[in-house]
Amino acid sequence: MDFTAESRQESPGGPETARESEVLREEDMKHYETKKRLKEKMEEIRHVIQEMIRENERVPEMERLELKEFNVDDEKQRRHDAMMEEEVATVREKIQMEILERCYLRDLLKRDCWDSLQVKERAVKAFHTEHEVTNYALKERPQKELDELKRVENIRKKELAAQDVNQQPKVGADQQTQEVFEALSAVASSYSAELELSHPHLYDQFSLRITEQKRNQIVLLQDVIHRIKVALNSKFDGVYKQKVQEIARVKERNKQVRELLDELEVAEELWEPSLNDREVPERVFIVDHSEIRAEKYLTPEQQEEEERKRLEEEKRLAAKSDNVRGRALDDMMEGVLEVKKDSILKSEVPQPEFVLAKPDNQWTDEEKKLFKEYDKKVKELDTEKDKYRKSLENEIKSLQKATKDATERFDDGLKKLFERKIKSDMAICQEELKIKILSYSILMEEVMGIEEKEHQSKLGQMEANMKKMGEELQKFQKDVEFSHESFDNIVAEDKALDKEFRKEFSSLHKAMVDQLYKLFKRRPRGPKKNAMEELDAPKNMPEGVNATVWEKFCHVRKNKIDSEQNIKMKASLLAEMQASLHQKQEENQVAQQDIQHFKEQLESMRKEKQHFLTDIMVQFLLKQGQVEVINADFIPDYSDSVLLHRTVVEDLNQTIRNLGEQKIAMLMQTKDFRKGIIQVEWDNTMRRMQIEDLKSKERDIQKLRLTEDHKEYLKSDSDSRVCKQATSMKEALAMQQKTYLKDVKHRKEKIRSLRSKAAMKEQKNTALDKQIQDMHVTVSQMRHIYEASAMEENEAANIEERYQEVLLLRKLKDTARVQMEKLAFLGAEAERLGMTNIPSLVQSKYK
């Protein structure tokens, strides 16, 4: 152990810290040996104390010291104990809080997920398979839901009563439409009708138009789902009780079988079913002691309570053991309240005393007679035991067969319940699908209504704005017209000033008037005030014009200039007003277009809503073969499908069938006609080919060349040809007979030779068999000698000798077998040659 590790770590505190660290390091190095000796001494003391504690545990209890006697520092031990107790208290409090939290969570989950259930979910499992069926977990129906159901039922009763009163027979197209609706309504929409659990007040799917009807239908469908679950749970409870009873019967039969097995003294394990945790879900809340793996901790108070209970139990058992009357009754009845009959299997016939007292050759005639009677009784008892044992075995088999048959019948009933559960699940899913469709319809109707109201409100705002804009436009248009009229008046006044100029100065000379008119048309440049002052200056006054005329002229010209300036201002203002008017007209037109587009959207939304309300989504159960829609990815696409009545399809199929039969008949006629044509063509072709063959034969005959043999054959008659052939055949037959006799003679000689060889082989085999027997004797003698002597030094030689004898014996056996096979083959060959006595005739061929 390095005691200077801490001193070697230098902290970056500057030169002073480094010097302090150096001093500490020197101190450590100086006292290193002292520290090391102290630690070694402490280890030795600790080792001695531990050895003393172990020795104290081995001494008797009376001499044993307490552990606190071995404490070196009691004060430090007390502080350590106090610290440990404080830590234990903290941990205990923490664990208690965790336990309290988990208990609260458990109670919360139990209240919400278990106590709130009126019917708990449980399962029933088959006896011989892993098949199981579960029931439906049901909560108690709230009173609000029941009141709503009652209200809907009352409404439906009134509606049905009014419908019966107002129902009248229809004619024509209305009657046909009614028949179609009745036929479609007759098609089942779920399995609830098949389960006879449908609600009598349900609406027809085609009559669900308004929202209130759809909401009432949802309430009724929810009641149908509850009825399906309740009906299945009722059947489930019956099956569950049946299984409990069946288990009790099996246990009773097993009890009888165990008694019979005990009587037969046979140990056999019996099958005994039981309910599992899925079938008894209440076991979840029961904790068995076997499930607790940790050792149970008891406080001192709990230990005292357990000790008190143990002492009370011992006192109770001791008092029970002192029950004299009970012990007397047990002694008298041998521990049972019923005296059992002794089993015949344990009974024995008492053996006569003389059998054990003296041997059988010393028995008297009377004793022999008694023994015969004893032997007869033993045999009769054994026969009775066998019969009784067989009866017990038969009874065991009958009990086990009864158990098997009963459990198999239960499994069959459970299969039927499973099928009912499957149909119930399907019916529930179908009813829930109806509820989803109706809820979707109600939601979409509400959404469409909200959108329609929003569009109407927005359209009203747009129309109000449009009206306001129209009024403002009309008012502005009037202002523009007024401004235009004012402008026209000013222009007219300006023109009038221009015309009135010469009249104002009519008293002057014309040349002077013209000169003034030119000055009248002149306009100032630059700032208006200075320019006008410059123009009105007397220096610009023409010659011959007095100051009065000039002042009048300047006044007229000033009025003219002011009028022109006013015209320009009015023209600019009028142009701006016309531009604003044009912009307002465009905005008004855009607003009108927006209103028209909004009206079209609103109309489209109303049509879509009307189509959604009239295009009702209905649900049908169609059998296999009635759906002719291609499945895409296992889900049929009914978006472009048409629902037709069955008679339409049947009529169409009948028409197709009739047309098909007509087509087949026409094809058969066409085929027969074409077959006749082909037959005639084939006959014509055959005749042509026959003609060609005959012509070819005619040509060959004409070109044929006859030889001398052909001529001789043609010249000779048939009798001479037959005689010649018979002579040739006789000569061939004589030659074959001669050859056959020669071959037979050769074969007989060969057979005699083979038989002589076979005789010689038999003699050799006999000699070899004799040698084999002698060798067997020799081998046996040598084996006995070897077994008797068992000398280790001769063991290897004897083994080799025996091995050679065995090899020789095997070789002789193989030789004998081969020779026997040869003899068998020669005998078979001789027999075959002896049976060959018919010659073969070769057919002569003549060219």
Secondary structure, DSSP 8 states (H G I E B T S, - for coil): --TTTTTT---SS-HHHHHHHHHHHHHHHHSHHHHHHHHHHHHHHHHHHHHHHHHHHHS-TTT---GGGG-S-HHHHHHHHHHHHHHHHHHHHHHHHHHHHHHHHHHHHHIIIIITEEE---EEE-SSSS-EEE---EE---HHHHHHHHHHHHHHHHHHHHHHHH-----HHHHHHHHHHHHHHHS-SSTTTTTT---TT---GGG--SHHHHHHHHHHHHHHHHHHHHHHHHHHHHHHHHHHHHHHHHHHHHHHHHHHHHHHT-----------TTT-GGGGG---GGG--S-----HHHHHHHHHHHHHHHHHHHHHHT-HHHHHHHHHHTTSSS-----TTT------HHHHHS-GGG--HHHHHHHHHHHHHHHHHHHHHHHHHHHHHHHHHHHHHHHHHHHHHHHHHHHHHHHHHHHHHHHHHHHHHHHHHHHHHHHHHHHHHHHHHHHHHHHHHHHHHHHHHHHHHHHHHHHHHHHHHHHHHHHHHHHHHHHHHHHHTTTS-HHHHHHHHHHHH----SSHHHHHHHHTSGGGS-TT--HHHHHHHHHHHHHHHHHHHHHHHHHHHHHHHHHHHHHHHHHHHHHHHHHHHHHHHHHHHHHHHHHHHHS--------TTS----EETTEE--TT-----HHHHHHHHHHHHHHHHHHHHHHHHHHHHHHHHHHHHHHHHHHHHHHHHHHHHHHHHHH----HHHHHHHHS-HHHHHHHHHHHHHHHHHHHHHHHHHHHHHHHHHHHHHHHHHHHHHHHHHHHHHHHHHHHHHHHHHHHHHHHH--STTHHHHHHHHHHHHHHHHHHHHHHHHHHHHHHHHHHHHHHHHH------------
